[in-house]
Amino acid sequence: MERKMDIPALQSFLAEQFPQVANTVQVTALSDEGLTVRLSVSNDHLRPGGTVSGPTMFMLADVAIYLAILARIGPVALAVTTNCSIDFMRKPAANADLICTARLLKLGRVLAVGDVMIHSEGQATPVARASLTYSIPPK
């Protein structure tokens, strides 16, 4: 399936529709299978104990799959998460950006399923993985 949005279009969409994350999440790579996004970690993303919070990693996984879907179907703002399962496997570095690789496993008319791996920049082992399902509204 062809891509309907490129990296600049995805970033513009974020700026227009989700300005609350547009300044911290950047799409760094786009492929036929999915995409890679970077979260610029700041103090706002940390929890006690000096690590990136779970809600921050959930947001990153959710935004990454959302953008991977939009890259394929176009700017459908009302596509929504219907399920997410996330495993927090290691403590992320507080002083490193998070790199999230999202891969679409199925893209149907109504549902999309994908998975993500999240790494602290510079670390080979993942800090979290998630599986997400999205509902795509009818045209």
Phi, psi and chi 1 to 4 in degrees:
 res  aa     phi    psi   chi1   chi2   chi3   chi4
   1 MET       -  138.8  177.2 -179.6 -133.0      -
   2 GLU   -76.2  156.6   71.4 -178.1   67.2      -
   3 ARG   -82.9  139.5  -77.3 -175.2 -120.4  149.2
   4 LYS  -100.3  -18.6  -54.4  -88.2 -179.9  159.6
   5 MET  -135.7  140.2  -62.7  176.7   79.5      -
   6 ASP  -100.7 -177.0   59.1   10.2      -      -
   7 ILE   -59.0  -49.5  -68.5  173.3      -      -
   8 PRO   -59.6  -38.0  -25.5   35.3      -      -
   9 ALA   -65.7  -40.0      -      -      -      -
  10 LEU   -64.9  -43.1  -68.6  168.2      -      -
  11 GLN   -65.6  -38.9  -72.9  -62.9  148.8      -
  12 SER   -64.2  -41.7  -69.6      -      -      -
  13 PHE   -59.3  -46.1  179.2   85.0      -      -
  14 LEU   -59.2  -45.5  -89.4 -174.8      -      -
  15 ALA   -60.5  -37.7      -      -      -      -
  16 GLU   -79.4  -45.2  -67.5  166.3   12.3      -
  17 GLN   -95.1  -29.8  -61.7  -65.3  -36.8      -
  18 PHE  -136.4   63.4  -65.3  104.1      -      -
  19 PRO   -61.6  -19.7   21.6  -30.5      -      -
  20 GLN   -66.1  -21.1   61.1  -89.0   35.5      -
  21 VAL  -118.2  -10.3  -60.4      -      -      -
  22 ALA   -59.4  -31.3      -      -      -      -
  23 ASN   -84.4  -11.2  -67.4  -31.0      -      -
  24 THR  -112.3  -17.1   57.8      -      -      -
  25 VAL  -113.9  123.5  175.9      -      -      -
  26 GLN  -124.1  132.9  -64.3   83.9   36.0      -
  27 VAL   -77.2  123.3 -179.7      -      -      -
  28 THR  -108.5  -19.0   59.2      -      -      -
  29 ALA  -154.8  148.0      -      -      -      -
  30 LEU  -138.7  131.5 -177.5   59.6      -      -
  31 SER  -136.3  178.7   70.7      -      -      -
  32 ASP   -66.4  -27.6  -70.0  -20.1      -      -
  33 GLU   -84.8  -28.4  -67.2   79.5   36.0      -
  34 GLY   172.7 -143.0      -      -      -      -
  35 LEU  -157.4  171.6   53.8   71.8      -      -
  36 THR  -124.1  134.7  -59.0      -      -      -
  37 VAL  -125.5  154.1  -64.5      -      -      -
  38 ARG  -119.1  134.0  169.4 -173.3  -64.7  -91.1
  39 LEU  -105.7  120.7  173.8   75.3      -      -
  40 SER   -77.3  101.5  -59.3      -      -      -
  41 VAL   -71.3  132.0  173.5      -      -      -
  42 SER  -131.1  179.6   71.8      -      -      -
  43 ASN   -56.9  -31.3 -108.2    3.1      -      -
  44 ASP   -63.2  -20.0  -66.8  -19.1      -      -
  45 HIS   -96.5   -2.9  -57.6  114.7      -      -
  46 LEU   -94.0  152.1  -57.5 -177.4      -      -
  47 ARG  -117.7  169.5   56.8  159.7  -71.2  165.6
  48 PRO   -54.9  139.7  -26.9   34.9      -      -
  49 GLY   101.4   -2.4      -      -      -      -
  50 GLY    70.4   43.5      -      -      -      -
  51 THR  -135.5  161.5 -172.6      -      -      -
  52 VAL   -69.6  136.1  177.9      -      -      -
  53 SER   -72.8  155.3   70.6      -      -      -
  54 GLY   -60.4  -45.5      -      -      -      -
  55 PRO   -58.4  -33.7  -28.1   36.8      -      -
  56 THR   -65.4  -43.5  -64.6      -      -      -
  57 MET   -68.3  -36.1  -71.0 -173.6  -80.6      -
  58 PHE   -61.5  -46.5  173.5   87.4      -      -
  59 MET   -58.1  -43.2  177.2  -85.0  -61.6      -
  60 LEU   -63.3  -45.2 -179.6   59.8      -      -
  61 ALA   -61.9  -44.0      -      -      -      -
  62 ASP   -64.8  -46.4 -165.7   35.6      -      -
  63 VAL   -64.4  -39.4  167.9      -      -      -
  64 ALA   -62.7  -46.8      -      -      -      -
  65 ILE   -67.3  -41.4  -73.4  -66.6      -      -
  66 TYR   -55.1  -48.3 -177.7   57.4      -      -
  67 LEU   -67.6  -36.4  -68.4  174.9      -      -
  68 ALA   -62.1  -39.5      -      -      -      -
  69 ILE   -66.8  -48.1  -66.4  165.5      -      -
  70 LEU   -62.0  -33.8  -63.3 -173.4      -      -
  71 ALA   -58.0  -30.1      -      -      -      -
  72 ARG   -94.0  -33.6  -61.2  -78.0  -68.3  -80.6
  73 ILE  -106.4  -11.8   67.7  170.5      -      -
  74 GLY    99.0 -178.6      -      -      -      -
  75 PRO   -75.8   80.9   27.2  -32.7      -      -
  76 VAL  -104.4   91.3 -180.0      -      -      -
  77 ALA   -61.2  -29.2      -      -      -      -
  78 LEU   -93.0   13.8  -64.5  178.9      -      -
  79 ALA   -66.2  133.9      -      -      -      -
  80 VAL  -133.1  152.7  -65.2      -      -      -
  81 THR   -69.2  130.2  -48.7      -      -      -
  82 THR  -111.9  -18.9   59.3      -      -      -
  83 ASN  -157.8  145.5 -173.2   54.9      -      -
  84 CYS  -150.0  133.7  177.8      -      -      -
  85 SER  -125.6  123.6  173.5      -      -      -
  86 ILE  -127.7  137.2 -170.7  164.5      -      -
  87 ASP  -112.4  123.7  -62.6  -54.0      -      -
  88 PHE   -95.5  112.4  -58.1  106.2      -      -
  89 MET  -102.9  -31.2  -59.6 -177.5  -68.5      -
  90 ARG  -146.1  161.0  -71.4  172.6 -171.4   78.5
  91 LYS   -75.2  119.5 -178.9  178.5  175.6  178.3
  92 PRO   -70.0  151.2   -8.8   19.3      -      -
  93 ALA   -70.5  135.3      -      -      -      -
  94 ALA   -75.7  -19.6      -      -      -      -
  95 ASN  -108.8   23.3   57.9   -7.9      -      -
  96 ALA  -136.5  144.7      -      -      -      -
  97 ASP   -66.0  157.5  -71.9   -8.8      -      -
  98 LEU   -98.7  135.8  -69.8  179.8      -      -
  99 ILE  -112.6  125.0  -51.0  -60.3      -      -
 100 CYS  -121.7  123.5  179.1      -      -      -
 101 THR  -106.1  120.3  -56.4      -      -      -
 102 ALA  -108.8  138.1      -      -      -      -
 103 ARG  -132.4  126.5 -177.9  173.6   55.3  127.1
 104 LEU   -80.4  129.1  -72.6  178.9      -      -
 105 LEU   -98.0  -33.3  -56.7  173.8      -      -
 106 LYS  -149.9  133.6  177.3 -171.4 -173.5  -72.4
 107 LEU  -130.3  102.4 -179.6   58.8      -      -
 108 GLY  -104.8 -170.6      -      -      -      -
 109 ARG   -69.7  -35.3  -83.9 -174.7  -45.9  101.1
 110 VAL  -114.2  -34.1  177.5      -      -      -
 111 LEU  -125.9  147.5  -68.8  177.4      -      -
 112 ALA  -129.5  139.6      -      -      -      -
 113 VAL  -125.7  135.8  177.8      -      -      -
 114 GLY  -150.7  169.4      -      -      -      -
 115 ASP  -132.9  158.5   63.9    8.4      -      -
 116 VAL  -135.8  153.0  -58.0      -      -      -
 117 MET  -124.9  134.0  -64.2  -65.7  -79.7      -
 118 ILE  -117.2  130.6  -58.5  173.5      -      -
 119 HIS  -124.5  149.7  -67.5   77.6      -      -
 120 SER   -78.3  135.0  -76.9      -      -      -
 121 GLU   -54.1  132.2 -174.0  173.4   35.4      -
 122 GLY    90.0   -5.0      -      -      -      -
 123 GLN  -110.6  135.1  -66.5 -177.8   -1.7      -
 124 ALA   -78.0  -31.2      -      -      -      -
 125 THR   -87.7  138.9   53.4      -      -      -
 126 PRO   -70.6  150.6   21.9  -28.0      -      -
 127 VAL   -96.9  -23.1  -62.3      -      -      -
 128 ALA  -157.7  157.1      -      -      -      -
 129 ARG  -140.2  150.5   66.5  155.5  -65.1  -81.2
 130 ALA  -146.2  153.8      -      -      -      -
 131 SER  -123.1  129.3  175.2      -      -      -
 132 LEU  -129.8  147.6  -67.0   98.8      -      -
 133 THR  -122.3  136.0  -56.6      -      -      -
 134 TYR  -119.1  145.6 -101.8   74.1      -      -
 135 SER   -99.1  130.3  175.4      -      -      -
 136 ILE  -104.5  123.1  -59.6  167.0      -      -
 137 PRO   -68.2  153.0   25.6  -32.0      -      -
 138 PRO   -65.1  152.5   14.0  -17.7      -      -
 139 LYS   -73.5      -  -66.1  179.8 -179.4  177.9
